[in-house]
């Protein structure tokens, strides 16, 4: 008798557990795995996963997580940046769709060795293991984190 009851109790316990499990947190991050590529070449498709900026009113950080959205920066070989997005809500980042881009070697505090110019704006740039950081914080701009997807 006990052998027949045990599977039923286990099944009921699992059903109770899954029924009590609430919906996923909408702020939850989605995992984006970088595609292997040359850390000296930005040509390709990059997914925006995070945008950060200092809020001038209180000096705190505003951080927007876009890892579950599909905001893709395509750095083309001809020097043109195209951006596609499925985000319809207010977007914290900067698109620059159709802008020209240029990567120039510069030095800043031994952290960044390149500066990426997109249109008229310059970003301090770092790229390691398929994760790109575009940083305009020295001029009160954002810090964008993109991951190579193609």
Order of alpha helices (4+ residues) and beta strands (2+ residues): alpha-beta-beta-beta-beta-beta-beta-beta-beta-beta
